[in-house]
Amino acid sequence: MAEAPTAPLGSARKWAITFSVMMVTVMQVLDTSITNVALPHMQGSFSASIDEMSWVITSFLAANAVVIPATGWLTSVFGRRRFYLICTVVFTVSSFLSGLAPNLEFLVAMRVLQGLGGGPVIPMAQAIMWEIFPLAERGTAMAVWGVGIMLAPILGPTLGGWICDNWSWRWIFYINLPIGIIGFFMISAFLFDAPFHRRPRHVDLAGIALMVIGFGCLQLVLDLGERNDWFDSTMIVMLAVVAVVMLIGFMARELMASEPILDLRVFAERNFGLGTVAIFLVGLAFNSSILMVALYTQKILGYDAWTAGLTLAPGGLGTMIALMISGRLVSRMDQRLMLVGGCLLQAVALWLMTEVTSTMDFEALAWPRFVQGFSAGFIFVPLQALALANIPMERLSNATSAYNLVRNVGGSVGVALVTTMLVRRAQGHQATLGSHINLGSHEMAARLHQWTGHFLERGADTVTAGQQAMAMIYRELLTQSQVLAYADDFRLMLVASCLVVVLVPFMRRVRAPAERGEAAAARDPGLPTATD
């Protein structure tokens, strides 16, 4: 066991720890996003259906949902350094075995192990950096770490498409092997155990069972609901009922337990409670918007996977620039103002995205993506500072676990909501637009004449050209209906971003220890405080 250093950490040690945990975290986040692009290639390799291939994603997300709430408890059981090394080994080995998978069943099993190994990485990394950096340096550290976290899901589809096109889908898992090995040795060398973690005296088996079943079923409902017509499906109804009953039982158990797996009392702290509501809304809007842009560019604009991934790149550039700025500002100004500015800027970007058309060019989409990426840097950094401001160090692992759990649930709810809304709104717009088509109008006659002439020039006879012209009119109707549905989804995300602003006045500003007096700073150089 690596004991905590008695002397204050030097700058070189702090940044070595930061880059160690950042390497493993980026590997996990990148793998999450890169796998989506490889699904068609895997489908051909295993001769599987689309529904069967969806379990490659669903199994990973369900495992993540199960293990994240228990991160703080597991950290206390194994020790922080040992548990981080366990997670790194499990994720790296299961990645390698995923690449070797001889069949779909084996791949899904390895994806479960990947989810179990990768889930605790982000909350643990956040707690580690919150501990080792004082507030004056914490913003910069979180910004550097955040660059990798935010860029991974943006660049993942592009990298995944290139790997699958030029090598094999198996290499999206093999590339984790050298990263994981390097990360393992760096963590072994630099990370240490926190002095305030106490090993639980007993294992809450009932709490673990309720947690695993409840969060696992919830993730399955969110991930499979749209494909199975939601509550028209008996399976989805049964999963939803089990999830609700188990999660209610889990919350009751955790509130009464002397050593809970997930200490829910942390939500009683005002900033943290409001911060988790805010990160739920942020996760809903941010994750959904990335998915919608990726779908829009491929389904409507006809981009390939590589080009669709490039449309997300301006957002990554904007995030990188903003994180470097917000990291320096977060300890110098009111974080609530930064958060309001970031949310309003994201609302502007989403409003620009509501103006999508079926003929817009790359540049017209790149600008709102840059604005949204820039806004993310002024949302995630101050929001985390506000949410964790008054959490004692010994409860920090538990708090970051709860924080990331809510963020993940928000992202899953957002994806389920916008994909369902996309289908339903497209059908509604199709019916509305179809009812306004008048075959006898001058505009309709001109459009039919134009398309008929187009097909006559290509050798079709008069009857065939007329039928093909009507088919093209119907195709344009479907496309326009989908464009309007995408605009509706972006409006929903806009509303979610604006709702965060409503919560901000009820939060308390975070002040650096120096503002509380030198004595307080000397006693606790790393812990900020929130004041009205």
RODO-2510 file (C-alpha; in nm, 4 decimals, decimal comma):
residues 532
     n   res          X          Y          Z
     1     m     0,0000     0,0000     0,0000
     2     a     0,1377     0,3443    -0,0960
     3     e     0,0973     0,5737     0,2042
     4     a     0,0060     0,9386     0,1635
     5     p     0,3137     1,1649     0,1660
     6     t     0,3670     1,3536     0,4916
     7     a     0,5177     1,6602     0,3207
     8     p     0,3133     1,8772     0,0812
     9     l     0,3089     1,7446    -0,2721
    10     g     0,5423     1,9138    -0,5159
    11     s     0,4167     2,0508    -0,8443
    12     a     0,5901     1,7765    -1,0464
    13     r     0,4226     1,5001    -0,8378
    14     k     0,0805     1,6624    -0,8727
    15     w     0,1051     1,6833    -1,2508
    16     a     0,2471     1,3310    -1,2751
    17     i    -0,0603     1,2021    -1,0892
    18     t    -0,2849     1,4143    -1,3113
    19     f    -0,1437     1,2762    -1,6354
    20     s    -0,1484     0,9213    -1,4947
    21     v    -0,5198     0,9243    -1,4137
    22     m    -0,5912     1,1286    -1,7274
    23     m    -0,4362     0,8634    -1,9510
    24     v    -0,6585     0,5856    -1,8144
    25     t    -0,9665     0,8096    -1,8163
    26     v    -0,9195     0,9166    -2,1780
    27     m    -0,8741     0,5510    -2,2769
    28     q    -1,2090     0,4667    -2,1197
    29     v    -1,4006     0,7629    -2,2676
    30     l    -1,2453     0,7177    -2,6114
    31     d    -1,3380     0,3498    -2,6175
    32     t    -1,6975     0,4361    -2,5259
    33     s    -1,7420     0,6611    -2,8302
    34     i    -1,5197     0,4805    -3,0793
    35     t    -1,7165     0,1545    -3,0581
    36     n    -2,0309     0,3076    -3,2111
    37     v    -1,8596     0,3586    -3,5461
    38     a    -1,7322     0,0002    -3,5564
    39     l    -2,0711    -0,1671    -3,5058
    40     p    -2,1452    -0,2168    -3,8815
    41     h    -1,8045    -0,3801    -3,9270
    42     m    -1,8630    -0,6079    -3,6262
    43     q    -2,2076    -0,6922    -3,7572
    44     g    -2,0601    -0,8227    -4,0812
    45     s    -1,7873    -1,0137    -3,9000
    46     f    -2,0327    -1,1980    -3,6732
    47     s    -2,3259    -1,2146    -3,9202
    48     a    -2,5467    -1,0643    -3,6492
    49     s    -2,8620    -0,8518    -3,6606
    50     i    -2,8735    -0,4857    -3,5587
    51     d    -3,0605    -0,5732    -3,2389
    52     e    -2,7993    -0,8323    -3,1468
    53     m    -2,5157    -0,5858    -3,2101
    54     s    -2,6818    -0,3257    -2,9874
    55     w    -2,5824    -0,5405    -2,6896
    56     v    -2,2189    -0,4481    -2,7550
    57     i    -2,3110    -0,0941    -2,6445
    58     t    -2,5885    -0,1789    -2,3980
    59     s    -2,3795    -0,4294    -2,1991
    60     f    -2,1041    -0,1703    -2,1480
    61     l    -2,3460     0,1045    -2,0389
    62     a    -2,5355    -0,1279    -1,8046
    63     a    -2,2114    -0,2372    -1,6366
    64     n    -2,1102     0,1287    -1,6020
    65     a    -2,4449     0,2149    -1,4434
    66     v    -2,4078    -0,0691    -1,1925
    67     v    -2,0523     0,0023    -1,0730
    68     i    -2,0395     0,3844    -1,0642
    69     p    -2,2653     0,4231    -0,7556
    70     a    -2,0375     0,1868    -0,5621
    71     t    -1,7111     0,3631    -0,6551
    72     g    -1,6661     0,5406    -0,3217
    73     w    -1,7419     0,2248    -0,1233
    74     l    -1,5108     0,0096    -0,3378
    75     t    -1,2344     0,2688    -0,2985
    76     s    -1,2633     0,2318     0,0793
    77     v    -1,2650    -0,1487     0,0556
    78     f    -0,9550    -0,1889    -0,1650
    79     g    -0,7729     0,1396    -0,1120
    80     r    -0,7602     0,4087    -0,3768
    81     r    -0,4317     0,3164    -0,5446
    82     r    -0,5032    -0,0576    -0,5507
    83     f    -0,8582    -0,0085    -0,6800
    84     y    -0,7405     0,2260    -0,9568
    85     l    -0,4831    -0,0346    -1,0613
    86     i    -0,7523    -0,3067    -1,0551
    87     c    -0,9767    -0,0964    -1,2788
    88     t    -0,6894    -0,0295    -1,5186
    89     v    -0,5991    -0,3985    -1,5438
    90     v    -0,9609    -0,5135    -1,5846
    91     f    -1,0304    -0,2564    -1,8558
    92     t    -0,7042    -0,3206    -2,0448
    93     v    -0,7245    -0,7010    -2,0370
    94     s    -1,0936    -0,7049    -2,1326
    95     s    -1,0150    -0,4643    -2,4197
    96     f    -0,7522    -0,7025    -2,5535
    97     l    -0,9877    -0,9995    -2,5194
    98     s    -1,2638    -0,8011    -2,6943
    99     g    -1,0345    -0,7700    -2,9935
   100     l    -0,9795    -1,1467    -2,9912
   101     a    -1,3531    -1,2231    -2,9583
   102     p    -1,4427    -1,5309    -3,1704
   103     n    -1,8168    -1,4678    -3,1433
   104     l    -2,0715    -1,2089    -3,0332
   105     e    -2,1456    -1,3724    -2,6971
   106     f    -1,7792    -1,3565    -2,5935
   107     l    -1,7543    -0,9932    -2,7076
   108     v    -2,0591    -0,8908    -2,5023
   109     a    -1,9137    -1,0634    -2,1943
   110     m    -1,5857    -0,8757    -2,2361
   111     r    -1,7751    -0,5488    -2,2844
   112     v    -1,9402    -0,6102    -1,9463
   113     l    -1,5943    -0,6414    -1,7915
   114     q    -1,4858    -0,3251    -1,9731
   115     g    -1,7804    -0,1393    -1,8252
   116     l    -1,7050    -0,2663    -1,4746
   117     g    -1,3394    -0,1689    -1,5055
   118     g    -1,3956     0,1669    -1,6726
   119     g    -1,6942     0,2955    -1,4754
   120     p    -1,5111     0,4023    -1,1559
   121     v    -1,2243     0,5731    -1,3405
   122     i    -1,3818     0,9175    -1,3942
   123     p    -1,5265     0,9725    -1,0430
   124     m    -1,2015     0,8491    -0,8866
   125     a    -0,9914     1,0799    -1,1048
   126     q    -1,2073     1,3791    -1,0128
   127     a    -1,1773     1,3035    -0,6417
   128     i    -0,8003     1,2574    -0,6698
   129     m    -0,7376     1,5902    -0,8411
   130     w    -0,9796     1,7712    -0,6116
   131     e    -0,7711     1,6436    -0,3200
   132     i    -0,4170     1,7087    -0,4439
   133     f    -0,4700     2,0578    -0,5892
   134     p    -0,5686     2,3661    -0,3857
   135     l    -0,8494     2,5775    -0,5308
   136     a    -0,6120     2,8281    -0,6887
   137     e    -0,4594     2,5488    -0,9022
   138     r    -0,7578     2,3179    -0,9233
   139     g    -0,9258     2,4963    -1,2135
   140     t    -0,6181     2,4668    -1,4344
   141     a    -0,5730     2,0998    -1,3415
   142     m    -0,9354     2,0141    -1,4094
   143     a    -0,9166     2,2050    -1,7380
   144     v    -0,6130     2,0078    -1,8567
   145     w    -0,7832     1,6827    -1,7567
   146     g    -1,1102     1,8011    -1,9105
   147     v    -0,9473     1,8614    -2,2505
   148     g    -0,8908     1,4884    -2,2852
   149     i    -1,2335     1,3982    -2,1488
   150     m    -1,4191     1,6367    -2,3789
   151     l    -1,2125     1,5656    -2,6911
   152     a    -1,2367     1,1867    -2,6631
   153     p    -1,6081     1,1559    -2,7545
   154     i    -1,5644     1,4164    -3,0270
   155     l    -1,2601     1,2635    -3,1955
   156     g    -1,3601     0,9030    -3,1218
   157     p    -1,5954     0,8587    -3,4181
   158     t    -1,3363     1,0020    -3,6574
   159     l    -1,0561     0,7825    -3,5240
   160     g    -1,2825     0,4773    -3,5134
   161     g    -1,3930     0,5261    -3,8729
   162     w    -1,0321     0,5554    -3,9920
   163     i    -0,9201     0,2455    -3,8001
   164     c    -1,2091     0,0331    -3,9272
   165     d    -1,1632     0,1488    -4,2869
   166     n    -0,7855     0,0986    -4,2950
   167     w    -0,7220    -0,1845    -4,0477
   168     s    -0,9889    -0,3858    -3,8668
   169     w    -1,2538    -0,3212    -3,6029
   170     r    -1,0484    -0,5373    -3,3666
   171     w    -0,7825    -0,2644    -3,3506
   172     i    -1,0187    -0,0229    -3,1736
   173     f    -0,9707    -0,2545    -2,8740
   174     y    -0,6044    -0,3435    -2,9288
   175     i    -0,4955     0,0218    -2,9152
   176     n    -0,5977     0,0266    -2,5474
   177     l    -0,3243    -0,2237    -2,4598
   178     p    -0,0157     0,0077    -2,4726
   179     i    -0,2130     0,2948    -2,3147
   180     g    -0,3285     0,0716    -2,0316
   181     i     0,0196    -0,0682    -1,9657
   182     i     0,1768     0,2785    -1,9530
   183     g    -0,1059     0,4048    -1,7328
   184     f    -0,0628     0,1068    -1,4952
   185     f     0,3063     0,1779    -1,4354
   186     m     0,2514     0,5523    -1,3989
   187     i    -0,0257     0,5011    -1,1422
   188     s     0,1917     0,2471    -0,9562
   189     a     0,4725     0,5010    -0,9387
   190     f     0,2882     0,8211    -0,8516
   191     l    -0,0547     0,7579    -0,6965
   192     f    -0,0951     0,7101    -0,3210
   193     d    -0,3738     0,6118    -0,0851
   194     a    -0,5786     0,8826     0,0823
   195     p    -0,5210     0,8984     0,4616
   196     f    -0,8902     0,9538     0,5396
   197     h    -1,0341     0,6410     0,3729
   198     r    -1,1551     0,3847     0,6262
   199     r    -1,2229     0,0237     0,5357
   200     p    -1,5915    -0,0705     0,5875
   201     r    -1,6497    -0,3133     0,8721
   202     h    -1,9041    -0,5221     0,6811
   203     v    -2,0374    -0,5803     0,3299
   204     d    -2,3929    -0,4609     0,2616
   205     l    -2,5020    -0,7506     0,0397
   206     a    -2,8652    -0,6369     0,0301
   207     g    -2,7628    -0,2887    -0,0811
   208     i    -2,5357    -0,4321    -0,3509
   209     a    -2,8126    -0,6567    -0,4860
   210     l    -3,0661    -0,3717    -0,4947
   211     m    -2,8118    -0,1428    -0,6638
   212     v    -2,7048    -0,3900    -0,9314
   213     i    -3,0600    -0,4909    -1,0265
   214     g    -3,2052    -0,1385    -1,0021
   215     f    -2,9454     0,0546    -1,1996
   216     g    -2,8926    -0,2300    -1,4449
   217     c    -3,2650    -0,2471    -1,5292
   218     l    -3,2878     0,1326    -1,5513
   219     q    -3,0070     0,1449    -1,8058
   220     l    -3,1680    -0,1338    -2,0085
   221     v    -3,5004     0,0549    -2,0131
   222     l    -3,3318     0,3724    -2,1386
   223     d    -3,1185     0,1923    -2,3950
   224     l    -3,3761    -0,0537    -2,5342
   225     g    -3,6965     0,1464    -2,4891
   226     e    -3,7052     0,3280    -2,8227
   227     r    -3,6289     0,0134    -3,0239
   228     n    -3,9101    -0,1768    -2,8462
   229     d    -4,1828     0,0939    -2,8595
   230     w    -4,1336     0,1788    -2,4922
   231     f    -4,4271     0,0795    -2,2747
   232     d    -4,6027    -0,1021    -2,5569
   233     s    -4,3437    -0,3707    -2,4903
   234     t    -4,4049    -0,6150    -2,2061
   235     m    -4,0303    -0,6532    -2,1554
   236     i    -3,9766    -0,2768    -2,1128
   237     v    -4,2707    -0,2509    -1,8702
   238     m    -4,1317    -0,5362    -1,6591
   239     l    -3,7813    -0,3871    -1,6585
   240     a    -3,9203    -0,0445    -1,5628
   241     v    -4,1238    -0,1864    -1,2731
   242     v    -3,8261    -0,3842    -1,1434
   243     a    -3,6007    -0,0753    -1,1759
   244     v    -3,8412     0,1491    -0,9823
   245     v    -3,9008    -0,1049    -0,7023
   246     m    -3,5312    -0,1914    -0,6661
   247     l    -3,4139     0,1726    -0,6718
   248     i    -3,6712     0,2767    -0,4109
   249     g    -3,5547    -0,0155    -0,1970
   250     f    -3,1910     0,0840    -0,2570
   251     m    -3,2497     0,4450    -0,1476
   252     a    -3,4345     0,3324     0,1657
   253     r    -3,1569     0,0864     0,2461
   254     e    -2,8794     0,3428     0,1966
   255     l    -3,0515     0,6034     0,4144
   256     m    -3,0797     0,3539     0,7017
   257     a    -2,7437     0,1759     0,6665
   258     s    -2,4600     0,2740     0,9012
   259     e    -2,2044     0,2199     0,6230
   260     p    -2,3939     0,2801     0,2966
   261     i    -2,2549     0,1882    -0,0413
   262     l    -2,3728     0,5245    -0,1754
   263     d    -2,4212     0,7851     0,0970
   264     l    -2,7320     0,9728    -0,0176
   265     r    -2,7011     1,2251     0,2649
   266     v    -2,4514     1,4120     0,0510
   267     f    -2,7472     1,5416    -0,1542
   268     a    -2,8605     1,7415     0,1496
   269     e    -2,5762     1,9891     0,0898
   270     r    -2,7370     2,2700    -0,1075
   271     n    -2,4726     2,3290    -0,3727
   272     f    -2,4270     1,9579    -0,4359
   273     g    -2,7998     1,8875    -0,4579
   274     l    -2,8561     2,1712    -0,7046
   275     g    -2,5336     2,0868    -0,8869
   276     t    -2,6466     1,7298    -0,9529
   277     v    -2,9779     1,8557    -1,0953
   278     a    -2,7773     2,0923    -1,3159
   279     i    -2,5369     1,8211    -1,4369
   280     f    -2,8376     1,6008    -1,5182
   281     l    -2,9723     1,8741    -1,7483
   282     v    -2,6265     1,9475    -1,8902
   283     g    -2,5657     1,5778    -1,9613
   284     l    -2,9073     1,5542    -2,1252
   285     a    -2,8402     1,8473    -2,3591
   286     f    -2,4697     1,7933    -2,4327
   287     n    -2,4677     1,4178    -2,4991
   288     s    -2,7853     1,4387    -2,7067
   289     s    -2,6595     1,7247    -2,9213
   290     i    -2,3434     1,5342    -3,0176
   291     l    -2,5545     1,2336    -3,1157
   292     m    -2,8002     1,4491    -3,3132
   293     v    -2,5224     1,6236    -3,5077
   294     a    -2,3619     1,2863    -3,5912
   295     l    -2,6961     1,1442    -3,7081
   296     y    -2,7938     1,4576    -3,8986
   297     t    -2,4723     1,4756    -4,0984
   298     q    -2,4948     1,1094    -4,2001
   299     k    -2,8714     1,0641    -4,2441
   300     i    -2,9648     1,4012    -4,3945
   301     l    -2,6455     1,5455    -4,5423
   302     g    -2,5108     1,2068    -4,6554
   303     y    -2,1649     1,2380    -4,4969
   304     d    -1,9543     0,9286    -4,4402
   305     a    -1,8366     0,8400    -4,0870
   306     w    -1,5031     1,0193    -4,1309
   307     t    -1,6565     1,3466    -4,2509
   308     a    -1,9337     1,3271    -3,9905
   309     g    -1,6675     1,2950    -3,7226
   310     l    -1,4892     1,6007    -3,8615
   311     t    -1,8033     1,8114    -3,8116
   312     l    -1,7595     1,7550    -3,4381
   313     a    -1,3980     1,8743    -3,4457
   314     p    -1,4783     2,2511    -3,4214
   315     g    -1,6554     2,1742    -3,0942
   316     g    -1,3401     2,0083    -2,9639
   317     l    -1,1315     2,3103    -3,0609
   318     g    -1,3759     2,5433    -2,8863
   319     t    -1,3712     2,3268    -2,5723
   320     m    -0,9922     2,3213    -2,5626
   321     i    -0,9708     2,7012    -2,5828
   322     a    -1,2472     2,7567    -2,3257
   323     l    -1,1067     2,5099    -2,0725
   324     m    -0,7736     2,6886    -2,0676
   325     i    -0,9514     3,0172    -1,9966
   326     s    -1,2104     2,8907    -1,7485
   327     g    -0,9477     2,6912    -1,5577
   328     r    -0,7706     3,0158    -1,4693
   329     l    -1,0869     3,2130    -1,3993
   330     v    -1,2705     2,9614    -1,1795
   331     s    -1,0788     3,0568    -0,8620
   332     r    -1,0771     3,4309    -0,9400
   333     m    -1,4392     3,5162    -1,0143
   334     d    -1,7913     3,4132    -0,9230
   335     q    -1,8375     3,0628    -1,0637
   336     r    -2,2124     3,1233    -1,0887
   337     l    -2,1559     3,3973    -1,3474
   338     m    -1,9294     3,1658    -1,5468
   339     l    -2,1938     2,8920    -1,5381
   340     v    -2,4726     3,1277    -1,6492
   341     g    -2,2548     3,2583    -1,9320
   342     g    -2,1696     2,9049    -2,0458
   343     c    -2,5328     2,7898    -2,0418
   344     l    -2,6539     3,0963    -2,2319
   345     l    -2,3768     3,0508    -2,4866
   346     q    -2,4795     2,6879    -2,5326
   347     a    -2,8406     2,8023    -2,5738
   348     v    -2,7265     3,0337    -2,8544
   349     a    -2,5425     2,7452    -3,0242
   350     l    -2,8478     2,5199    -2,9974
   351     w    -3,0710     2,7978    -3,1307
   352     l    -2,8403     2,8236    -3,4333
   353     m    -2,8778     2,4477    -3,4793
   354     t    -3,2568     2,4810    -3,4963
   355     e    -3,1995     2,6549    -3,8322
   356     v    -3,0733     2,3315    -3,9930
   357     t    -3,1618     2,2633    -4,3556
   358     s    -3,1139     1,9669    -4,5871
   359     t    -2,8690     2,1641    -4,8022
   360     m    -2,6533     2,3403    -4,5407
   361     d    -2,2785     2,3193    -4,5953
   362     f    -1,9976     2,2176    -4,3610
   363     e    -1,9123     2,5748    -4,2598
   364     a    -2,2724     2,6509    -4,1578
   365     l    -2,2614     2,3586    -3,9148
   366     a    -1,9071     2,4186    -3,7932
   367     w    -1,9793     2,7604    -3,6401
   368     p    -2,2534     2,6527    -3,3943
   369     r    -2,0449     2,3454    -3,3091
   370     f    -1,7520     2,5714    -3,2160
   371     v    -1,9773     2,7927    -3,0045
   372     q    -2,1234     2,4934    -2,8239
   373     g    -1,7796     2,3449    -2,7618
   374     f    -1,6584     2,6789    -2,6255
   375     s    -1,9611     2,6992    -2,3949
   376     a    -1,8830     2,3528    -2,2502
   377     g    -1,5593     2,4835    -2,0998
   378     f    -1,7565     2,7442    -1,9059
   379     i    -2,0134     2,4893    -1,7869
   380     f    -1,8284     2,1818    -1,6635
   381     v    -1,5435     2,3528    -1,4735
   382     p    -1,7482     2,6030    -1,2665
   383     l    -2,0337     2,3565    -1,2138
   384     q    -1,8005     2,0981    -1,0643
   385     a    -1,6404     2,3640    -0,8435
   386     l    -1,9814     2,4727    -0,7166
   387     a    -2,1144     2,1207    -0,6633
   388     l    -1,8161     1,9863    -0,4687
   389     a    -1,7323     2,3037    -0,2764
   390     n    -1,8568     2,2020     0,0682
   391     i    -1,7982     1,8260     0,0489
   392     p    -1,5476     1,7024     0,3130
   393     m    -1,2463     1,5195     0,1741
   394     e    -1,3433     1,1890     0,3357
   395     r    -1,6782     1,1948     0,1482
   396     l    -1,5379     1,3179    -0,1822
   397     s    -1,5174     0,9771    -0,3546
   398     n    -1,8794     0,9140    -0,2642
   399     a    -1,9817     1,2588    -0,3912
   400     t    -1,8014     1,2276    -0,7249
   401     s    -1,9600     0,8827    -0,7707
   402     a    -2,3081     1,0277    -0,7158
   403     y    -2,2271     1,3271    -0,9370
   404     n    -2,1140     1,1091    -1,2283
   405     l    -2,4021     0,8688    -1,1779
   406     v    -2,6501     1,1535    -1,2229
   407     r    -2,4546     1,2861    -1,5236
   408     n    -2,4607     0,9433    -1,6904
   409     v    -2,8319     0,8986    -1,6209
   410     g    -2,8953     1,2449    -1,7658
   411     g    -2,7031     1,1532    -2,0786
   412     s    -2,8904     0,8239    -2,1159
   413     v    -3,2280     0,9904    -2,0591
   414     g    -3,1375     1,2590    -2,3124
   415     v    -3,0365     1,0096    -2,5806
   416     a    -3,3519     0,8028    -2,5228
   417     l    -3,5689     1,1157    -2,5262
   418     v    -3,4310     1,2754    -2,8425
   419     t    -3,4214     0,9521    -3,0448
   420     t    -3,7827     0,8779    -2,9527
   421     m    -3,8861     1,2370    -3,0176
   422     l    -3,7035     1,2326    -3,3513
   423     v    -3,9154     0,9418    -3,4753
   424     r    -4,2453     1,0715    -3,3348
   425     r    -4,1979     1,4315    -3,4494
   426     a    -4,0880     1,3212    -3,7976
   427     q    -4,4126     1,1236    -3,8310
   428     g    -4,6155     1,4227    -3,7116
   429     h    -4,4446     1,6637    -3,9502
   430     q    -4,4872     1,4163    -4,2359
   431     a    -4,8622     1,4028    -4,1776
   432     t    -4,8848     1,7830    -4,1539
   433     l    -4,6773     1,8507    -4,4636
   434     g    -4,8541     1,5775    -4,6585
   435     s    -5,1937     1,7311    -4,5849
   436     h    -5,0792     2,0583    -4,7448
   437     i    -4,9644     1,9030    -5,0714
   438     n    -5,1966     2,0129    -5,3549
   439     l    -5,1355     1,8242    -5,6761
   440     g    -5,3233     2,0935    -5,8662
   441     s    -5,1140     2,3885    -5,7428
   442     h    -4,8786     2,5743    -5,9747
   443     e    -4,5760     2,5089    -5,7492
   444     m    -4,6460     2,1358    -5,7350
   445     a    -4,6948     2,1142    -6,1098
   446     a    -4,3674     2,2974    -6,1681
   447     r    -4,1807     2,0664    -5,9295
   448     l    -4,3239     1,7539    -6,0934
   449     h    -4,2384     1,8898    -6,4355
   450     q    -3,8828     1,9569    -6,3237
   451     w    -3,8322     1,6037    -6,1879
   452     t    -4,0078     1,4408    -6,4862
   453     g    -3,7767     1,6257    -6,7239
   454     h    -3,4789     1,5150    -6,5157
   455     f    -3,5663     1,1456    -6,5556
   456     l    -3,6656     1,1822    -6,9242
   457     e    -3,3189     1,3184    -6,9940
   458     r    -3,1777     1,0006    -6,8427
   459     g    -3,3687     0,7704    -7,0784
   460     a    -3,6882     0,6914    -6,8827
   461     d    -4,0189     0,6706    -7,0696
   462     t    -4,2997     0,9166    -6,9892
   463     v    -4,4899     0,6895    -6,7475
   464     t    -4,1787     0,5783    -6,5610
   465     a    -4,0478     0,9355    -6,5440
   466     g    -4,3774     1,0495    -6,3930
   467     q    -4,3699     0,7744    -6,1285
   468     q    -4,0100     0,8504    -6,0413
   469     a    -4,0948     1,2205    -6,0131
   470     m    -4,3713     1,1453    -5,7598
   471     a    -4,1285     0,9225    -5,5684
   472     m    -3,8803     1,2102    -5,5478
   473     i    -4,1518     1,4449    -5,4212
   474     y    -4,2330     1,1927    -5,1482
   475     r    -3,8633     1,1576    -5,0672
   476     e    -3,8345     1,5356    -5,0299
   477     l    -4,1372     1,5264    -4,8005
   478     l    -3,9705     1,2664    -4,5770
   479     t    -3,6430     1,4569    -4,5702
   480     q    -3,8094     1,7848    -4,4772
   481     s    -4,0105     1,6093    -4,2055
   482     q    -3,6906     1,4722    -4,0553
   483     v    -3,5192     1,8124    -4,0742
   484     l    -3,8066     1,9688    -3,8799
   485     a    -3,7869     1,6858    -3,6244
   486     y    -3,4136     1,7514    -3,5734
   487     a    -3,4943     2,1199    -3,5184
   488     d    -3,7505     2,0193    -3,2536
   489     d    -3,4865     1,8109    -3,0752
   490     f    -3,2423     2,1006    -3,0704
   491     r    -3,5151     2,3212    -2,9210
   492     l    -3,5641     2,0653    -2,6435
   493     m    -3,1918     2,0759    -2,5645
   494     l    -3,2060     2,4556    -2,5683
   495     v    -3,4778     2,4469    -2,3007
   496     a    -3,2686     2,2082    -2,0869
   497     s    -2,9716     2,4470    -2,1047
   498     c    -3,1860     2,7426    -2,0004
   499     l    -3,3285     2,5485    -1,7045
   500     v    -2,9775     2,5260    -1,5576
   501     v    -2,9704     2,9069    -1,5403
   502     v    -3,2815     2,8984    -1,3191
   503     l    -3,0925     2,6894    -1,0596
   504     v    -2,7847     2,9108    -1,0384
   505     p    -2,9208     3,1883    -0,8091
   506     f    -2,9878     2,9271    -0,5395
   507     m    -2,6220     2,8160    -0,5336
   508     r    -2,3513     2,9707    -0,3178
   509     r    -2,0272     3,1094    -0,4546
   510     v    -1,7031     2,9175    -0,3917
   511     r    -1,4245     3,1203    -0,2342
   512     a    -1,0569     3,0308    -0,2085
   513     p    -0,9103     2,9527     0,1360
   514     a    -0,7098     3,2767     0,1265
   515     e    -1,0362     3,4714     0,1337
   516     r    -1,1267     3,3003     0,4636
   517     g    -0,8009     3,3964     0,6335
   518     e    -0,4532     3,2525     0,6514
   519     a    -0,5288     3,0333     0,9543
   520     a    -0,8023     2,8434     0,7712
   521     a    -0,5823     2,8100     0,4673
   522     a    -0,3029     2,6642     0,6743
   523     r    -0,5317     2,4069     0,8349
   524     d    -0,6931     2,2984     0,5092
   525     p    -0,5088     2,4235     0,1995
   526     g    -0,7134     2,2153    -0,0422
   527     l    -1,0696     2,2673     0,0709
   528     p    -1,2700     2,5659    -0,0573
   529     t    -1,5859     2,6956     0,0979
   530     a    -1,9187     2,8106    -0,0407
   531     t    -2,0688     3,1363     0,0833
   532     d    -2,3834     3,3287     0,0070
***
